[in-house]
């Protein structure tokens, strides 16, 4: 069910409505053909209404420049809205001076400790990884 939801969502972002309808109609034909017995005569569009048959055989016109521009503007608006929400979310919890100092100190400690790890040769690094995995209950997986 989740796969179907994600698939429909992605299709709606990539294909315009007439192309999506044609694709769904073709998929429906494939599903109907899978349900028939191997020895049965297969109708080209079994169980498909005449309306769906027309959608399958109708050519899909390419999007007009106006439709493409509308899509691009909708994407831009969505990105702008997401950016505004992100800025608003950050503004709700302002960074205090103490918190920023703590973060800066932690980053300095991290960078100084990562230099120590960079100086290890590959064999020592692997031994350290195995010891850490054992210490934290991860086992000695390689």
N, C-alpha and C positions, 0 to 999 in steps of 0.2 A: 504494500500500500504506500509506504514511504517512497519507494523507488518510483512508483507511478506519479506521485505528487512532484518529486524532484524533476522527473522527466518532463512533465507538463510545464513546469515553471521554466525550465531551461528552453524548451521549445518555444514558449511564448516570448522569450527574450531574443531568440535567434530568427524565428520565422514570423512572417506576417500571417494574418488570419486565413486568407485563402490557401496559402501553402500548407499551413497547419492542418486545415480541414482535409486537404487532399492527402496529406501524409497519414492522418488518422484513418481515412477511408481505406487506403492501401493496407495499413496495418490490420484493419478489420477483415479485409479479404484474406490476408495471410492466416489470421487466426481461424477463420471459417474453413480454409483449405486444410489446416492441420486437423480439424475435428472430423473430417470425412474419412471414410474407410479407404484403404489403398486401392481396392478393386473398383470402387464407384466411379462413375463418370463425373468429372468435376466441371461445374458451370464456371465461367470466368469470374463471376461475382456472385457466388452462392449466398443466399440469405441477406443480400444487400438491396436496399430499397432503390427505386429508380432515381431518387434525389441524390443518394450517395454515388450511384453510378455516374451521374452527370458530373459530380464533383471530382471523381477520379479522372474522368476523361477530359475535363475542362483544363485548358492551359492556364498556368499561373502567371499573371502579368507581373513584370518586375515592378518594384515600388517606384513611384514617381519621385521626382526631386523634392516635392513638397512633403511627401510622406517620410522620406529619408531625413529631411530637415526637422520634421516634427519629432521623429524618434530621437534624433541627436539632442534636440532641445529638452525632451523629457529626461534623457539620461543626465544632461547637465543640471537640470533642476533637482533631480534625485540626489546627485552628488553634492550639490550646494546645500540641500536640506540635511544630508547626513553630516556634512562638515559643521553646519550650524549646531546640530544636536551634540556633536562631539565637543565643540567649544563651550556650549552651555553646560554640559556635564562636567567639564574641567573647571568651569567657573563656580559651580556649586560647592566645590571643596578646594578653597584656595590653599596654596602651598605656604606654610608658615616658614619663617626663617630657621627655626630649630629643625624642622623636618628636612628642609633643603640642605642644611649643614650635615645632618645625619646621613642623608643620601650621598652627598659628596664624599664624606669620610668612608662610607662603605665602598664606594667605587674606587677610591684610592687603595684601600686594603685589598680589594679584589685584584686590581691591576698589579700590585706588588707581589701578591701570592701567585698570580698566573705566570709571572716571570720565573719564579722558582720551578714551576712545572715545565716551562719551556726549556729549561737547562738540563732536564733529565734525558738520558738516552732512551731509545725505544724499549729496551729490555726492562729498565727500571720503571718506566711508565706503565708497562704491562703488569709488572709485579705490584705496583701501587694500586692499579685498577682492580686486580684480583683481591688484594687485601681489603679494599674499600667495599667490594661486593660482599665478601665474607662478613665484614663488620656490620654491614647494614642489612644482612639477611638475604642478599640477592644470590648467594651461591657463587661458585667459581665458573660461571658460564663463559665460554670463549666465543 
